[in-house]
Amino acid sequence: MKRLLDVLIALSVLVVLSPVAMIIAILVYVKLGSPVFFTQQRPGFHGKPFIIYKFRTMLTPASDGLLHQGDAERMTGLGWLLRSSSLDEIPQLWNVICGDMSLVGPRPLLMEYLPLYNDRQRRRHEVRPGITGWSQVNGRNNIGWKTKLEFDVWYVENQSLFLDVKILLMTIRKVFKRENIVTDKHVTSEPFEGNDE
């Protein structure tokens, strides 16, 4: 049932948002150049790698090294707008349709984090990763890693259709309010360095 609803909802939303996605693609190409999409390998169900898609929000590092200082220096006004409105994540609907992701589940993090999880935290990969999840509606980038990963495991242990609907509705509310988009110091969340943080 969850998979069926994922596909039906993702297809419907993708069709409705296709004009918006087309406009964003053109703006990204004009403002940031090619490629339009940011792609990266992420761990999915049971840690199996897949390629995640997003609209690109940052300039590529310059060959002369002028943009070597970090994400904040490479972020553009268009990028901030896409991030704060979550419009950069529209292409992940394709990941949902393909079966790599779900609408709701633990966010897919980085491949290099896999060996850093303890046994409990590793349970976050017992379900498909999601575009949104329990930790996203309870702090997103402004909560510590220990809490964020515990929220992910809590979702795995308590998942239900009712909970998914609740998370989706909470996500819509937070997107419109633009809550918890970035931390005070980072464009994205701080790197996970293991359980000795």
URLINLIN-V722896 format. One line per field, one symbol per residue. ss: DSSP state (H for helix, E for strand, - for the rest). phi: phi as a letter, one per 20 degrees, with the letter a starting at -180 (. if undefined). psi: psi as a letter, one per 20 degrees, with the letter a starting at -180 (. if undefined). A space follows every 50 residues. Layout:
ss->???
phi->???
psi->???
//
This chain:
ss->-HHHHHHHHHHHHHHHHHHHHHHHHHHHHHHH----EEEEEEE-HHH-EE EEEEE--E------------HHHHE-HHHHHHHHH-HHH--HHHHHHH-- EEEE------HHHHHH----HHHHHH--EEEE---HHH-HHH--HHHHHH HHHHHHHH--HHHHHHHHHHHHHHHHH--------------------
phi->.ffffgffffffffffegffffffgfffffedneefdecbfcedglnffb eedbffccffgffenfdefqfgfefdffffffffemffegffffgfffnf cdfcrfffeegfegfefegfffffeecffcfcafffecpledcffgfgff fffgfgfcfafffffffffffgffffelelfcefdcfdffgedoedf
psi->gggghggggggghhghjhhghggggggggghiaqqhqpqqpqpbpkjpqr pqprppiqqqpqhjjikiiaghhiprggggggghijhijgiihhhghijh rrhprpppbqhiigiiqrhghiiijirqqrhrahhhjkhdikqrgggghh gghgggijqrhggggggghhggghghilqlgrrhiqhaqqqpjajk.
//
